């Protein structure tokens, strides 16, 4: 159990109570993202899953200088959000099971809540000591077949439909704030 002093020393991004998952979903679906070659297959696989959105990743680098949130060589990380839906929960379960099936010693899926809002929970997958992100991607696809989770047209739906829904919710939230003034 942590002491009160330890809890107070932790730093979390302070966010307003109305900052939503929708803002993050809209942002990740709107912004062009570069991806390390080592991470490309795993990032694409997670983005093919229903109600999962990748936020950032790093495939590990021998030189960490000049990089934002670098992972050391032989390690990797991938941060993602999951919508609180049945499909999102199943996708999260598949991601976690795939990591455990591939290498439970060198791979982990964790909650990473870096804000002071329980509505903005982010997850991360960590790989260390040479863990293979491609093997995780392959296992996720295998588990999707086993659990009959269709990946067909998911990414197109996210880009064409889900992005617009997120924008409408964000804009509706902003209009509601203007009326309250």
C-alpha positions in Angstrom: 0.0 0.0 0.0 1.3 3.4 -0.9 1.5 6.3 1.5 -0.3 9.5 1.0 3.1 11.3 0.3 3.9 8.8 -2.4 0.5 9.3 -4.0 0.9 13.1 -3.9 4.3 12.9 -5.6 2.9 11.0 -8.6 2.3 13.3 -11.6 -0.7 12.8 -13.8 -1.8 15.0 -16.6 -4.6 17.2 -15.3 -7.6 17.0 -17.6 -11.0 18.5 -17.3 -13.9 16.3 -16.3 -15.5 16.7 -19.7 -12.4 15.7 -21.7 -13.5 12.5 -23.4 -12.3 9.4 -25.1 -14.0 10.8 -28.2 -11.3 13.5 -28.4 -8.6 11.0 -28.4 -10.3 8.7 -30.9 -10.8 11.6 -33.2 -7.2 12.6 -32.9 -5.7 9.2 -33.5 -8.0 8.7 -36.5 -7.2 12.1 -38.0 -3.5 12.6 -37.6 -0.9 10.9 -39.9 1.3 8.7 -37.8 4.7 7.3 -38.5 5.5 3.9 -37.2 8.8 2.1 -36.6 9.2 -0.7 -39.2 9.5 -3.2 -36.4 6.1 -2.2 -35.0 4.1 -1.8 -38.3 2.4 -5.3 -38.3 1.4 -5.1 -34.7 0.1 -1.6 -35.0 -1.9 -2.5 -38.1 -3.2 -5.6 -36.4 -4.5 -3.7 -33.3 -6.0 -1.1 -35.6 -7.9 -3.9 -37.4 -9.5 -5.0 -34.1 -13.0 -3.7 -33.2 -13.0 -0.7 -30.9 -9.2 -0.6 -30.4 -7.2 2.5 -31.4 -3.4 2.7 -31.2 -2.0 6.0 -29.8 1.8 5.6 -29.9 4.5 3.0 -30.2 8.2 2.5 -30.3 10.1 -0.5 -31.6 13.3 0.2 -29.6 16.4 2.0 -30.7 20.1 1.8 -29.8 20.3 5.6 -29.8 17.5 7.1 -27.7 18.6 10.7 -28.4 16.2 13.0 -30.1 13.2 10.7 -29.8 10.0 11.2 -27.9 9.4 8.4 -25.4 12.0 6.0 -26.8 12.2 2.3 -25.9 15.7 0.8 -25.6 17.0 -1.6 -28.2 15.4 -5.1 -27.9 12.3 -3.6 -26.2 9.1 -2.1 -27.6 5.9 -0.6 -26.4 2.5 0.1 -27.9 -0.2 2.3 -26.3 -3.8 2.0 -27.2 -7.3 2.8 -26.1 -10.3 0.5 -26.0 -13.9 1.5 -26.2 -16.0 0.2 -23.3 -18.1 -2.1 -25.5 -18.6 -5.8 -25.7 -16.5 -5.8 -28.9 -13.8 -3.7 -27.2 -13.7 -5.9 -24.2 -13.3 -9.0 -26.4 -10.5 -7.3 -28.4 -8.7 -6.4 -25.2 -9.0 -10.0 -24.0 -7.5 -11.2 -27.3 -4.6 -8.8 -27.1 -3.8 -9.9 -23.5 -4.2 -13.6 -24.3 -2.0 -13.3 -27.4 0.8 -11.6 -25.3 0.6 -14.4 -22.7 0.5 -17.1 -25.3 3.5 -15.8 -27.2 5.8 -15.1 -24.2 4.4 -14.4 -20.8 7.8 -13.7 -19.4 8.8 -10.9 -21.9 5.4 -9.5 -22.8 2.8 -7.7 -20.7 -0.4 -5.8 -21.3 -1.0 -3.2 -18.6 -3.3 -0.3 -17.7 -1.6 3.0 -18.2 -3.7 5.8 -16.9 -1.6 8.9 -17.2 -4.4 11.3 -16.5 -6.4 12.2 -13.4 -9.6 11.0 -15.2 -10.9 7.4 -15.0 -12.7 8.1 -18.4 -9.3 8.3 -20.2 -7.8 4.9 -19.4 -5.0 3.9 -21.8 -3.5 0.5 -22.1 0.0 -0.5 -23.2 1.8 -3.6 -24.4 5.4 -3.9 -23.3 7.9 -6.2 -24.8 11.4 -6.7 -23.5 14.5 -8.7 -24.0 13.9 -9.2 -27.8 10.2 -10.0 -27.6 8.8 -10.2 -31.1 5.9 -7.9 -32.0 5.2 -9.8 -35.2 4.6 -13.0 -33.3 2.1 -11.1 -31.1 0.3 -9.8 -34.3 0.2 -13.3 -35.7 -1.2 -14.7 -32.5 -3.9 -12.0 -32.3 -5.0 -12.9 -35.8 -5.1 -16.6 -34.9 -7.2 -15.9 -31.8 -9.5 -13.7 -33.8 -10.2 -16.7 -36.1 -10.7 -19.0 -33.1 -13.1 -16.5 -31.4 -14.8 -15.6 -34.6 -13.9 -11.9 -34.4 -14.0 -10.4 -37.9 -11.3 -8.0 -38.9 -13.0 -7.3 -42.3 -13.6 -3.6 -43.0 -12.9 -2.6 -39.3 -10.3 -0.1 -40.2 -12.4 1.4 -43.0 -15.3 1.8 -40.6 -13.1 3.6 -38.1 -11.8 6.0 -40.7 -15.1 6.6 -42.4 -17.8 6.3 -39.7 -16.3 6.2 -36.2 -14.1 9.3 -36.9 -17.2 11.3 -37.9 -19.2 10.1 -34.8 -16.3 11.2 -32.6 -16.2 14.6 -34.3 -19.9 15.1 -33.8 -19.7 14.2 -30.1 -16.8 16.5 -29.6 -18.5 19.4 -31.4 -21.8 18.7 -29.5 -19.8 18.9 -26.3 -18.3 22.2 -27.3 -21.6 23.6 -28.3 -23.1 22.6 -25.0 -20.3 24.5 -23.2 -21.1 27.7 -25.3 -24.7 27.5 -24.2 -23.8 27.3 -20.6 -22.0 30.7 -20.6 
